[in-house]
């Protein structure tokens, strides 16, 4: 039962006070541990961080501020309530600035103590839930992917759910969206992670060699077969076989692949011997597989064998601020490789990056950033050094001035001075309209956080309703 109780570490060197505080807290259902000096408190904190720390600032061997600093620096999952003597409220306020949740001024009664601890427990539990939510639903990277947008969060969750099973995953998406990265992520998150991951691009291998590439061949089975050779399926035994651009495969070979999937056995080209292998299939295509089935270019029975867990990767143009996240990550990575000075993009370059439709997706973005780094050397990327087709007016034009407004810095400054909040509201609304309602894009152009815009919009709506 104690494991389910919120745990409180009481750091108090006055024994009589510690006993009283402990009695109050135990009556409220808390599990209480006592520490009468700073060193003992630190040992308990590092061994088993409590939900709440009740911390007296005046300890015999060190200042409570030192303990608070360790809790903050090591990001321990504990809310700190500082206990201070009357007349030292300024010290308690400084402690809160350094990360304490609240403070209690001696003397205080049991009701005040329990109410403060209850608030701290609720705060810490809420913080834990928020951290868990961010870990599960707001990840900025995952198993080789970079991106925090909602479409990518959905991809991460599908990968996590599908990876532990042996079910076939059918990855769809435009060229350059990261289908092989996705396949590797599935493999790395699966129980087969220590076994081989073998990738085969069905569009990159001549049709007459494809069967040999998948299933292998024996010596003399065809011209040039100078020895026995294992195929991708045998090499992937115990691991994952990734068949990229699966819709490019010949119909004759599709039937052999179907038989292999159904039976788990294969036959090398030129051999009459059956081999049993254990592979997990992941396949991918940039085409619509159902359209290929209807056109007679892809076997319907093979489609239903492979299309067990569909996973569609979003194009880069639908990933919002992931574009900036990826661009900045690539810029720093390539700058290190090329020993260049690049650190970031300026507001104009950000605007161009967000407005460009990225038909080549992440692969095109990689090429653009590599081009910038190789051909230039400066601290900040400006629109002038962006390569074609981004260079040259790809950004959104600044929002037009409304009737009666004047350009900032012009000689004509006639008209009444308006409240700052009105000017701010109009500026934000113009930016949103200019970006076709895309708030993250508007926020990037205004160089503020999207959450700031959402918060201000909410306050405006509440004011209108009042």
C-alpha positions as CSV (number, residue, x, y, z in Angstrom):
1,X,0.0,0.0,0.0
2,X,2.9,2.4,0.8
3,X,3.9,2.3,-2.9
4,X,0.7,4.0,-3.8
5,X,1.1,6.8,-1.2
6,X,2.7,10.1,-2.2
7,X,6.2,10.2,-0.6
8,X,7.4,13.2,1.4
9,X,11.0,13.8,2.4
10,X,11.0,16.0,5.5
11,X,14.4,17.7,6.0
12,X,14.3,19.3,9.5
13,X,17.1,19.2,12.1
14,X,14.9,20.2,15.1
15,X,13.6,16.8,16.3
16,X,10.5,18.1,18.1
17,X,9.3,20.0,15.0
18,X,10.0,17.0,12.8
19,X,7.9,14.7,14.9
20,X,5.0,17.1,14.8
21,X,5.2,17.7,11.1
22,X,5.5,13.9,10.5
23,X,2.4,13.2,12.6
24,X,0.3,15.8,10.6
25,X,1.4,14.3,7.2
26,X,0.9,10.7,8.2
27,X,-2.6,11.5,9.2
28,X,-3.2,12.8,5.7
29,X,-2.0,9.5,4.2
30,X,1.5,10.4,3.1
31,X,4.6,8.2,3.4
32,X,7.1,10.3,5.3
33,X,10.9,9.9,5.5
34,X,13.0,12.1,7.9
35,X,16.4,13.6,7.3
36,X,18.1,15.7,10.1
37,X,21.0,17.0,8.0
38,X,21.8,17.9,4.4
39,X,24.0,15.0,3.6
40,X,21.4,12.5,4.7
41,X,18.8,14.4,2.6
42,X,20.9,14.2,-0.5
43,X,21.5,10.5,0.0
44,X,17.7,9.8,0.2
45,X,17.0,12.1,-2.8
46,X,19.4,10.3,-5.0
47,X,18.3,6.9,-3.9
48,X,14.6,7.3,-4.2
49,X,13.4,10.8,-5.2
50,X,10.2,11.7,-3.3
51,X,7.1,13.4,-4.6
52,X,7.6,16.4,-2.3
53,X,10.6,17.7,-0.3
54,X,9.8,19.8,2.8
55,X,13.1,21.6,3.1
56,X,14.3,23.6,6.1
57,X,16.9,26.2,4.8
58,X,18.9,26.2,8.1
59,X,20.7,22.9,8.5
60,X,23.7,22.0,10.6
61,X,26.0,20.9,7.8
62,X,24.9,22.9,4.8
63,X,22.4,25.4,3.5
64,X,19.0,24.1,2.2
65,X,19.7,26.2,-0.9
66,X,22.5,23.8,-1.8
67,X,20.1,20.9,-1.7
68,X,17.6,22.9,-3.7
69,X,20.3,23.6,-6.3
70,X,21.1,19.9,-6.6
71,X,17.4,19.0,-7.1
72,X,17.1,21.6,-9.8
73,X,20.3,20.8,-11.6
74,X,19.7,17.1,-11.7
75,X,16.0,17.7,-12.6
76,X,14.8,15.3,-9.9
77,X,11.0,14.7,-10.1
78,X,10.3,16.3,-6.7
79,X,8.4,19.5,-5.8
80,X,10.2,21.5,-3.1
81,X,8.4,23.3,-0.3
82,X,10.9,25.5,1.6
83,X,10.5,26.0,5.4
84,X,11.9,29.3,6.6
85,X,11.9,31.3,9.8
86,X,9.8,34.4,10.2
87,X,11.5,37.4,8.8
88,X,13.4,35.6,6.0
89,X,10.7,35.7,3.4
90,X,13.1,37.3,0.9
91,X,15.2,34.2,1.1
92,X,12.2,32.0,0.5
93,X,11.2,34.0,-2.5
94,X,14.7,33.6,-3.9
95,X,14.4,29.9,-3.3
96,X,11.2,29.9,-5.4
97,X,13.0,31.7,-8.1
98,X,15.6,28.9,-8.1
99,X,12.9,26.2,-8.5
100,X,11.0,25.8,-5.2
101,X,7.3,25.3,-5.6
102,X,6.2,27.1,-2.4
103,X,7.3,28.1,1.1
104,X,6.1,28.0,4.6
105,X,7.0,30.6,7.3
106,X,7.4,29.3,10.8
107,X,5.3,29.0,12.9
108,X,2.5,27.3,10.9
109,X,-0.3,25.0,11.9
110,X,-1.1,21.5,10.6
111,X,-3.9,22.7,8.3
112,X,-1.5,25.1,6.5
113,X,1.2,22.4,6.2
114,X,-1.2,19.8,4.8
115,X,-2.8,22.2,2.3
116,X,0.6,23.3,1.0
117,X,1.9,19.7,0.7
118,X,-1.3,18.7,-1.0
119,X,-0.9,21.4,-3.6
120,X,2.7,20.4,-4.1
121,X,1.7,16.8,-4.6
122,X,-1.0,17.8,-7.2
123,X,1.5,20.0,-9.0
124,X,4.1,17.3,-9.2
125,X,1.7,14.7,-10.4
126,X,0.4,17.0,-13.1
127,X,4.0,17.8,-14.1
128,X,4.6,14.1,-14.4
129,X,1.6,13.6,-16.6
130,X,2.6,16.5,-18.8
131,X,6.1,15.1,-19.1
132,X,4.7,11.7,-20.0
133,X,2.4,13.3,-22.6
134,X,5.3,15.1,-24.2
135,X,7.4,12.0,-24.2
136,X,4.6,10.0,-25.9
137,X,3.0,12.6,-28.1
138,X,5.3,15.5,-28.5
139,X,8.6,13.9,-29.4
140,X,10.8,15.9,-31.7
141,X,12.8,12.8,-32.8
142,X,12.2,9.1,-32.8
143,X,14.4,6.2,-34.1
144,X,16.1,8.1,-36.9
145,X,13.2,10.5,-37.6
146,X,13.3,14.2,-36.8
147,X,9.9,16.0,-36.4
148,X,7.4,17.0,-33.7
149,X,4.3,17.6,-35.9
150,X,1.0,15.8,-35.3
151,X,1.3,13.7,-38.5
152,X,4.7,12.4,-37.3
153,X,3.5,11.7,-33.8
154,X,0.9,9.4,-35.4
155,X,3.7,7.7,-37.4
156,X,5.7,7.2,-34.2
157,X,2.8,5.6,-32.4
158,X,2.1,3.2,-35.3
159,X,5.7,2.1,-35.4
160,X,5.8,1.5,-31.6
161,X,2.6,-0.5,-31.8
162,X,3.5,-2.6,-34.8
163,X,7.2,-3.2,-34.1
164,X,6.9,-5.9,-31.5
165,X,4.8,-8.2,-33.7
166,X,5.7,-10.1,-36.9
167,X,2.9,-8.5,-38.9
168,X,3.9,-7.1,-42.3
169,X,4.0,-3.3,-42.5
170,X,3.1,-1.7,-45.8
171,X,4.7,1.8,-45.9
172,X,3.3,4.3,-48.4
173,X,4.4,7.8,-49.2
174,X,5.9,10.1,-51.8
175,X,9.5,9.8,-52.8
176,X,11.9,11.3,-50.3
177,X,9.6,11.0,-47.2
178,X,11.8,8.5,-45.4
179,X,10.3,5.1,-46.1
180,X,13.6,3.3,-45.6
181,X,14.2,5.2,-42.3
182,X,10.7,4.1,-41.3
183,X,11.5,0.4,-42.1
184,X,14.7,0.6,-40.1
185,X,12.8,2.2,-37.2
186,X,10.4,-0.7,-37.2
187,X,13.3,-3.1,-37.1
188,X,15.2,-1.3,-34.3
189,X,12.1,-1.1,-32.1
190,X,11.3,-4.9,-32.6
191,X,12.6,-8.0,-30.8
192,X,14.6,-8.7,-34.0
193,X,16.8,-5.5,-33.6
194,X,20.0,-7.6,-33.0
195,X,19.4,-9.7,-36.2
196,X,20.0,-8.5,-39.8
197,X,18.1,-5.8,-41.5
198,X,18.3,-6.3,-45.3
199,X,16.9,-3.7,-47.7
200,X,16.3,-4.4,-51.4
201,X,15.1,-1.8,-53.9
202,X,12.9,-3.5,-56.4
203,X,13.2,-0.5,-58.8
204,X,17.0,-0.4,-58.8
205,X,17.7,-4.0,-59.9
206,X,17.2,-5.4,-63.4
207,X,14.1,-7.6,-63.7
208,X,16.1,-10.6,-64.9
209,X,18.3,-10.5,-61.8
210,X,15.6,-9.7,-59.2
211,X,14.8,-13.3,-58.4
212,X,18.4,-14.1,-57.7
213,X,18.7,-11.0,-55.5
214,X,15.8,-12.1,-53.4
215,X,16.2,-15.9,-53.3
216,X,19.9,-16.4,-54.3
217,X,21.3,-18.8,-56.8
218,X,23.5,-21.9,-57.2
219,X,26.6,-22.1,-59.3
220,X,26.0,-22.4,-63.0
221,X,22.3,-21.6,-62.8
222,X,22.7,-18.8,-65.4
223,X,25.5,-17.1,-67.2
224,X,27.8,-15.4,-64.7
225,X,26.7,-17.5,-61.8
226,X,30.2,-18.6,-60.9
227,X,29.3,-19.8,-57.4
228,X,26.5,-20.3,-54.9
229,X,25.1,-17.1,-53.5
230,X,22.6,-16.3,-50.8
231,X,19.8,-13.9,-51.6
232,X,18.3,-11.1,-49.4
233,X,15.7,-13.5,-47.9
234,X,18.4,-15.9,-46.6
235,X,20.6,-13.1,-45.4
236,X,17.7,-11.6,-43.4
237,X,16.9,-14.9,-41.7
238,X,15.9,-14.1,-38.1
239,X,15.6,-10.4,-38.9
240,X,13.8,-8.1,-41.3
241,X,13.5,-8.0,-45.1
242,X,12.6,-4.6,-46.5
243,X,11.3,-4.6,-50.1
244,X,11.3,-1.0,-51.3
245,X,9.3,0.0,-54.3
246,X,7.4,-3.3,-54.2
247,X,5.0,-2.3,-57.0
248,X,7.9,-2.4,-59.5
249,X,8.2,-6.1,-59.1
250,X,7.3,-8.3,-62.1
251,X,4.1,-10.3,-61.9
252,X,5.9,-13.7,-62.3
253,X,8.2,-12.9,-59.4
254,X,5.2,-11.6,-57.3
255,X,3.7,-15.1,-57.4
256,X,7.0,-16.6,-56.1
257,X,7.2,-14.0,-53.4
258,X,3.6,-14.8,-52.4
259,X,4.5,-18.5,-52.1
260,X,7.5,-17.6,-50.0
261,X,5.4,-15.5,-47.6
262,X,2.8,-18.2,-47.2
263,X,5.1,-21.1,-46.7
264,X,8.3,-19.5,-45.2
265,X,10.3,-21.6,-47.6
266,X,12.4,-20.5,-50.6
267,X,14.2,-22.1,-53.5
268,X,17.4,-20.6,-54.9
269,X,17.6,-20.1,-58.7
270,X,18.8,-23.3,-60.2
271,X,18.3,-25.4,-57.1
272,X,15.7,-28.0,-56.3
273,X,16.2,-27.7,-52.6
274,X,13.8,-25.9,-50.3
275,X,15.2,-23.7,-47.5
276,X,13.2,-22.5,-44.5
277,X,13.8,-19.0,-43.3
278,X,12.2,-16.7,-40.7
279,X,11.9,-13.1,-41.8
280,X,9.7,-10.2,-40.9
281,X,8.4,-8.4,-44.1
282,X,8.3,-4.7,-44.4
283,X,7.5,-3.2,-47.9
284,X,7.1,0.2,-49.3
285,X,5.9,2.0,-52.4
286,X,5.4,5.6,-53.7
287,X,2.5,4.5,-55.8
288,X,-1.1,3.8,-54.8
289,X,-1.1,0.0,-54.4
290,X,-4.9,-0.4,-55.0
291,X,-4.6,1.5,-58.3
292,X,-1.8,-0.9,-59.3
293,X,-4.0,-3.9,-58.4
294,X,-6.9,-2.5,-60.4
295,X,-4.6,-1.9,-63.4
296,X,-3.4,-5.5,-63.2
297,X,0.2,-4.6,-62.4
298,X,0.1,-6.0,-58.8
299,X,-1.4,-9.2,-57.6
300,X,-4.5,-8.8,-55.5
301,X,-3.7,-11.8,-53.3
302,X,-0.1,-10.5,-52.7
303,X,-1.5,-7.1,-51.8
304,X,-3.8,-8.5,-49.1
305,X,-0.9,-10.6,-47.8
306,X,1.4,-7.6,-47.5
307,X,-1.2,-4.8,-46.6
308,X,-1.6,-5.9,-43.0
309,X,-0.5,-2.7,-41.2
310,X,-0.6,0.3,-43.6
311,X,1.5,3.2,-42.6
312,X,1.5,6.4,-44.7
313,X,4.3,8.9,-44.3
314,X,3.2,12.5,-44.7
315,X,4.9,14.8,-47.3
316,X,7.1,17.5,-45.9
317,X,4.7,20.3,-47.0
318,X,2.2,18.9,-44.5
319,X,4.6,18.8,-41.5
320,X,4.6,22.5,-40.6
321,X,7.5,23.6,-38.4
322,X,9.2,20.2,-38.9
323,X,10.7,21.9,-42.0
324,X,12.6,24.3,-39.7
325,X,13.5,21.5,-37.2
326,X,14.9,19.4,-40.0
327,X,16.6,22.3,-41.8
328,X,18.4,23.4,-38.6
329,X,19.4,19.9,-37.7
330,X,20.8,19.4,-41.2
331,X,22.5,22.8,-41.2
332,X,24.4,22.0,-38.0
333,X,25.3,18.5,-39.0
334,X,26.6,19.5,-42.4
335,X,28.4,22.5,-41.0
336,X,30.3,20.2,-38.6
337,X,31.2,17.8,-41.5
338,X,32.4,20.7,-43.8
339,X,34.0,22.7,-40.9
340,X,31.8,25.7,-41.7
341,X,30.4,28.5,-39.4
342,X,26.7,28.1,-40.1
343,X,24.5,28.4,-37.0
344,X,20.9,29.2,-38.1
345,X,18.6,30.7,-40.7
346,X,17.4,34.4,-40.6
347,X,13.8,35.4,-40.7
348,X,13.8,35.8,-44.5
349,X,15.2,32.4,-45.1
350,X,12.8,30.8,-42.6
351,X,9.9,32.5,-44.5
352,X,11.1,31.0,-47.8
353,X,11.6,27.5,-46.3
354,X,8.1,27.4,-44.9
355,X,6.5,28.7,-48.1
356,X,8.3,26.4,-50.5
357,X,6.1,23.2,-51.4
358,X,9.1,20.7,-51.2
359,X,8.0,18.4,-54.0
360,X,11.1,16.3,-53.3
361,X,10.3,16.1,-49.6
362,X,13.1,15.5,-47.0
363,X,15.5,14.3,-49.6
364,X,15.2,17.7,-51.4
365,X,15.6,19.6,-48.2
366,X,18.8,17.6,-47.5
367,X,20.2,18.6,-50.9
368,X,19.3,22.2,-50.5
369,X,21.0,22.5,-47.1
370,X,24.1,20.6,-48.3
371,X,24.3,23.0,-51.3
372,X,24.2,26.0,-48.9
373,X,26.9,24.6,-46.6
374,X,29.3,23.5,-49.4
375,X,29.1,26.7,-51.5
376,X,29.0,29.3,-48.7
377,X,30.5,30.0,-45.3
378,X,28.9,32.4,-42.9
379,X,27.0,32.4,-39.5
380,X,23.5,32.9,-40.7
381,X,21.7,31.7,-43.8
382,X,19.9,34.5,-45.7
383,X,17.6,34.2,-48.7
384,X,20.4,35.5,-51.0
385,X,22.4,32.2,-50.6
386,X,19.4,29.8,-51.0
387,X,19.8,27.8,-54.2
388,X,17.2,27.6,-57.0
389,X,14.3,27.2,-57.0
390,X,14.0,28.6,-53.5
391,X,16.1,31.7,-54.4
392,X,14.2,34.5,-55.9
393,X,10.8,35.5,-54.5
394,X,9.5,32.3,-53.1
395,X,8.4,33.9,-49.9
396,X,5.1,35.4,-49.0
397,X,4.7,39.1,-49.6
398,X,4.3,41.3,-46.5
399,X,0.7,41.9,-45.5
400,X,-0.7,45.0,-47.1
401,X,-1.4,48.1,-45.0
402,X,-5.0,48.7,-44.1
403,X,-6.7,51.9,-45.2
404,X,-5.6,54.9,-43.2
405,X,-2.3,53.2,-42.0
406,X,1.1,54.6,-42.9
407,X,4.4,52.8,-43.4
408,X,6.5,52.7,-40.3
409,X,9.3,55.3,-40.6
410,X,7.4,57.5,-43.1
411,X,7.2,61.3,-42.7
412,X,3.4,61.3,-42.4
413,X,2.6,60.1,-38.9
414,X,-0.9,61.7,-38.8
415,X,-3.7,60.0,-36.9
416,X,-4.3,59.2,-33.2
417,X,-2.0,56.9,-31.3
418,X,-3.8,53.6,-30.7
419,X,-3.4,51.2,-27.8
420,X,-0.6,48.8,-28.2
421,X,-2.8,45.7,-27.8
422,X,-4.9,46.8,-30.8
423,X,-1.7,47.2,-33.0
424,X,-0.5,43.8,-31.8
425,X,-3.9,42.2,-32.5
426,X,-4.0,43.6,-36.0
427,X,-0.4,42.6,-36.7
428,X,-1.0,39.0,-35.7
429,X,-4.3,38.8,-37.5
430,X,-2.6,40.1,-40.7
431,X,0.2,37.6,-40.4
432,X,-2.3,34.8,-40.0
433,X,-4.3,35.9,-43.0
434,X,-1.1,36.3,-45.1
435,X,-0.2,32.7,-44.2
436,X,-3.7,31.4,-45.2
437,X,-4.5,30.6,-41.5
438,X,-1.3,28.7,-40.9
439,X,-0.5,29.8,-37.3
440,X,2.9,28.1,-37.0
441,X,4.0,29.8,-40.2
442,X,2.7,33.1,-39.0
443,X,4.5,32.7,-35.6
444,X,7.8,31.9,-37.4
445,X,7.5,35.1,-39.5
446,X,6.7,37.1,-36.4
447,X,9.5,35.3,-34.5
448,X,7.2,34.3,-31.6
449,X,6.0,31.0,-30.4
450,X,2.7,29.6,-31.9
451,X,1.5,29.1,-28.3
452,X,1.7,32.9,-27.8
453,X,-0.6,33.4,-30.7
454,X,-3.1,30.8,-29.5
455,X,-3.0,32.3,-26.0
456,X,-3.6,35.8,-27.3
457,X,-6.4,34.7,-29.6
458,X,-8.1,33.0,-26.6
459,X,-7.8,36.2,-24.6
460,X,-9.4,38.2,-27.4
461,X,-12.3,35.8,-27.8
462,X,-12.9,35.9,-24.0
463,X,-12.9,39.7,-24.1
464,X,-15.4,39.7,-26.9
465,X,-17.7,37.4,-25.0
466,X,-17.5,39.5,-21.8
